Amino acid sequence: MSYRRAWKGDEWQAFALQLVQLRHGAENVQVVPDAVQGDAGLEFFTTSGCLYQCYAPQEASDVAKAASAMKAKAGQDLPKLAKYKDKIEPILSGIVASRWILLCPFLDNKEVVADVRKRGLAIKSQGLPFLDSGFEALCQCQENFAGEIEQLKALSLGPPLKVDMPSADDVMTASRTSIGMRIDEKLVRAYGPSATDAQISSRRDAYVKAHLYRENALDQLRQNHSVLWERAFQSLEAEETRLIAVGAGSATLPAEQLQASMTRIEESLTKALPTLSTGVVTQIALGTVSDWLIRCPLDFPETT
């Protein structure tokens, strides 16, 4: 199974906390605030003696650069156990740590494992009072938490929904395919001679962009938020079935039909997926109208 590799630091820390809380029990995990004098090399720890530090490399595609950054992170934070021992000991208050874990989105390079363990042995040799005699330093990633990730998906939590807007090049390429041509044809019918070629082209590109965004968003929901994906699928399917059965509604002008369809989809998605932001819902709704224009559930008569 493949997992998302590119994360911002704060969102990775929030997601990692969910994974650790599921594994150890939320009541057994203590977050170490970093607003005052930093986190002393610990982001959270468990009552069973696991010390966690999260790290998401900025370079997610270059294996060598990511590994180098991970080793640098371990080299920076593991020594803090000794440097800040007088601060850490009262935080742990009698908890004896048996593990320090660098938790990253991915782990590709064995050298990272060797480096972290070497540094862990060096810290262990210093005989810090809050470290167990069997203390180990490890580097783990999402694969180590596969079971917890599946639980999050089932709970509709999962990793934060991350959908990038299609690039201008992606939109231009798609606009020149049959997708763009089909939308062009429908928009010419909808707006007729009152719209200029430039206006039709601009609207087409907006629909194409939304269509690409919708496909990416639904794919992200399918992979990481299975319950939400099911709700979205059912909601959109129900709206399409209604459209085919009873038409676009009382609106008589094509432009009004487009707006009416958008409004109904937004209302349906907001009800089914209340945790999604308004912006995401609007883009999915616009992309769905685009999909209907391409596949013909939403159609307009030929202009005469």
C-alpha positions in Angstrom: 0.0 0.0 0.0 1.3 3.5 -0.9 1.0 6.4 1.5 1.2 10.1 1.1 4.8 11.3 1.2 4.7 15.1 1.1 3.5 16.7 4.3 3.8 20.1 5.9 5.4 19.9 9.3 2.3 20.9 11.4 -0.1 18.7 9.5 2.2 15.7 9.8 2.6 16.3 13.6 -1.2 16.4 14.0 -1.7 13.2 11.9 1.1 11.4 13.7 -0.5 12.3 17.1 -3.7 10.6 15.9 -1.7 7.5 15.0 0.1 7.4 18.3 -3.1 8.0 20.3 -4.8 5.1 18.5 -1.8 2.8 19.2 -1.3 3.6 22.9 -4.7 5.0 23.8 -5.3 8.8 23.9 -5.4 8.8 27.7 -1.8 7.4 27.7 -0.3 10.1 25.4 1.0 13.4 26.6 1.8 16.2 24.1 4.8 18.4 25.0 4.0 22.0 24.1 6.8 23.8 22.3 5.5 27.4 22.6 7.9 28.1 25.5 11.6 27.2 25.0 10.9 24.5 22.5 9.9 20.9 22.9 13.3 19.6 24.2 13.4 17.0 21.4 10.0 15.5 22.3 6.7 16.2 20.6 4.8 13.7 22.8 5.4 10.7 25.0 3.4 7.7 26.3 3.0 6.5 29.9 4.5 3.2 28.7 7.9 5.0 28.0 7.9 5.8 24.3 9.3 9.2 23.4 8.1 10.5 19.9 9.6 13.2 17.7 7.9 13.9 14.4 9.6 15.0 11.2 8.4 15.4 7.6 11.3 16.0 5.2 10.7 19.0 2.8 12.2 16.9 0.0 9.8 13.9 -0.4 10.8 12.7 -3.9 14.6 12.6 -3.6 15.5 9.6 -1.4 19.1 10.7 -0.7 18.1 14.2 0.3 15.3 12.9 2.5 17.6 10.4 4.2 20.1 13.1 4.9 17.5 15.4 6.4 16.2 12.6 8.6 19.7 11.8 9.9 20.2 15.5 10.5 17.0 15.7 12.5 18.0 12.7 14.7 21.4 14.3 15.1 19.8 17.5 16.3 17.1 16.1 18.6 18.5 12.9 20.2 21.3 14.9 22.0 18.6 17.1 23.5 17.7 14.2 25.8 21.1 14.9 27.5 21.2 18.6 26.9 17.8 19.2 28.5 17.8 16.3 31.0 17.0 18.7 33.9 13.9 19.8 32.0 12.8 16.4 30.7 13.1 14.5 34.0 10.3 16.5 35.7 8.2 16.3 32.6 8.4 12.5 32.6 8.0 12.4 36.4 9.1 8.8 37.0 8.4 7.4 33.6 11.4 5.4 32.4 11.8 5.7 28.6 12.6 2.6 26.7 12.2 4.0 23.2 12.9 7.3 21.3 11.1 7.2 18.0 11.6 9.5 15.0 8.3 9.2 13.3 8.4 10.2 9.6 5.9 9.9 6.7 8.2 7.4 4.9 11.5 5.5 5.4 13.4 4.5 2.3 17.0 4.4 3.3 18.6 1.8 5.7 21.3 4.3 6.5 18.8 6.3 8.5 18.0 3.3 10.7 21.7 2.7 11.3 22.4 6.4 12.1 19.4 6.7 14.5 20.3 3.6 16.3 24.0 4.6 16.6 23.0 7.9 18.1 20.6 6.2 20.4 23.4 3.9 21.8 25.5 7.0 22.4 22.7 8.6 24.4 22.1 5.4 26.3 25.7 5.2 27.3 25.4 8.5 29.2 23.3 6.8 31.8 20.5 9.4 31.9 18.2 8.7 34.9 15.0 8.5 32.9 16.3 6.1 30.3 15.7 2.3 30.6 18.7 -0.1 30.4 17.1 -1.4 27.2 16.7 2.0 25.7 16.6 2.0 21.9 16.3 4.8 19.3 14.2 3.9 16.2 12.9 5.5 13.0 9.4 4.5 12.0 7.0 5.6 9.3 3.4 5.2 8.2 4.0 1.5 7.2 4.6 0.8 10.9 1.1 2.2 11.7 -0.9 0.6 8.8 -3.5 -0.8 11.2 -4.0 2.6 12.9 -4.3 4.3 9.5 -7.0 1.9 8.4 -8.8 2.6 11.7 -8.7 6.4 11.0 -10.0 5.8 7.5 -12.9 3.8 8.9 -13.6 6.6 11.3 -13.6 9.2 8.4 -10.7 11.0 10.0 -7.6 9.9 8.1 -4.9 12.3 6.9 -6.0 15.8 6.1 -7.6 16.1 2.7 -5.0 17.6 0.4 -6.0 18.4 -3.1 -3.8 20.6 -5.3 -5.4 22.9 -7.8 -4.7 21.8 -11.4 -1.9 23.8 -13.0 -2.5 26.1 -15.9 -0.7 23.6 -18.2 -3.0 20.8 -17.0 -6.1 22.9 -17.7 -4.8 23.9 -21.2 -4.0 20.3 -22.1 -7.4 19.0 -21.0 -9.2 21.9 -22.7 -7.8 20.7 -26.0 -9.1 17.2 -25.6 -12.6 15.8 -26.2 -13.4 16.9 -22.7 -12.9 20.6 -23.5 -14.6 20.3 -26.9 -17.6 18.7 -25.3 -17.9 21.4 -22.7 -17.4 24.1 -25.4 -20.3 22.6 -27.4 -22.6 22.6 -24.4 -21.7 26.2 -23.3 -22.3 27.5 -26.8 -25.8 26.0 -26.6 -26.3 27.4 -23.1 -25.2 31.0 -23.8 -25.8 31.2 -27.5 -24.9 34.3 -29.5 -24.9 36.5 -26.4 -21.5 35.2 -25.3 -18.2 36.0 -27.1 -15.7 33.4 -28.0 -13.5 34.7 -25.2 -16.3 34.3 -22.6 -17.0 30.8 -23.7 -13.3 29.9 -23.6 -13.0 31.3 -20.1 -16.0 29.4 -18.8 -14.8 26.3 -20.5 -11.4 26.5 -18.7 -13.1 27.1 -15.4 -15.2 24.0 -15.9 -12.3 21.9 -17.0 -10.2 23.1 -14.0 -13.1 22.1 -11.6 -13.5 18.8 -13.4 -9.8 17.9 -12.8 -10.0 19.1 -9.2 -13.1 17.0 -8.6 -11.5 13.9 -9.9 -8.4 14.5 -7.6 -10.6 15.2 -4.6 -12.8 12.1 -5.0 -9.7 10.0 -5.5 -8.2 11.4 -2.2 -11.5 10.7 -0.5 -11.5 7.1 -1.9 -7.9 6.5 -0.7 -7.9 8.2 2.7 -11.5 8.8 3.8 -13.4 5.8 2.6 -16.6 6.6 4.6 -16.6 10.2 3.3 -16.0 8.9 -0.2 -19.0 6.6 0.0 -21.2 9.5 1.2 -20.0 11.7 -1.5 -20.5 9.0 -4.2 -24.1 8.3 -3.0 -24.9 12.0 -2.8 -23.7 12.8 -6.3 -25.3 9.7 -7.7 -28.6 10.6 -6.2 -28.4 14.1 -7.6 -27.6 12.7 -11.1 -30.5 10.3 -10.9 -32.8 13.1 -9.9 -31.6 15.3 -12.7 -32.1 12.5 -15.3 -35.6 11.7 -13.9 -37.1 15.2 -13.5 -34.8 17.6 -15.4 -33.0 20.6 -14.1 -36.0 22.2 -12.4 -38.2 25.1 -13.0 -35.4 27.3 -14.5 -36.0 27.9 -18.2 -32.7 29.4 -19.2 -29.6 27.2 -19.5 -27.5 29.5 -17.4 -30.1 29.3 -14.7 -30.1 25.5 -15.0 -26.4 25.4 -14.5 -26.7 27.6 -11.4 -29.6 25.5 -10.0 -27.6 22.3 -10.5 -24.6 23.8 -8.7 -26.8 25.0 -5.8 -28.4 21.6 -5.3 -25.1 19.7 -5.4 -23.5 22.1 -2.9 -26.5 21.7 -0.6 -26.4 17.9 -0.9 -22.6 17.6 -0.4 -22.6 20.0 2.6 -25.3 17.9 4.3 -23.5 14.6 3.5 -19.9 15.9 4.2 -20.1 18.6 6.9 -16.4 18.3 7.7 -15.3 19.5 4.2 -14.5 23.2 3.7 -16.9 25.3 1.7 -14.2 25.9 -0.9 -13.7 22.1 -1.5 -17.5 21.5 -1.7 -17.9 24.3 -4.3 -15.1 23.0 -6.4 -16.5 19.4 -6.3 -19.9 20.8 -7.2 -18.6 22.8 -10.1 -16.6 19.8 -11.2 -19.7 17.6 -11.0 -21.6 20.0 -13.3 -18.7 19.8 -15.7 -18.8 16.0 -15.5 -22.5 16.1 -16.3 -21.9 18.4 -19.3 -19.3 16.0 -20.6 -21.4 12.9 -20.1 -24.8 14.5 -21.0 -27.0 14.2 -17.9 -27.1 18.0 -18.1 -27.9 19.0 -21.7 -29.3 21.9 -23.7 -31.2 22.0 -27.0 -29.4 22.8 -30.2 -29.5 26.5 -31.0 -31.5 27.5 -34.1 
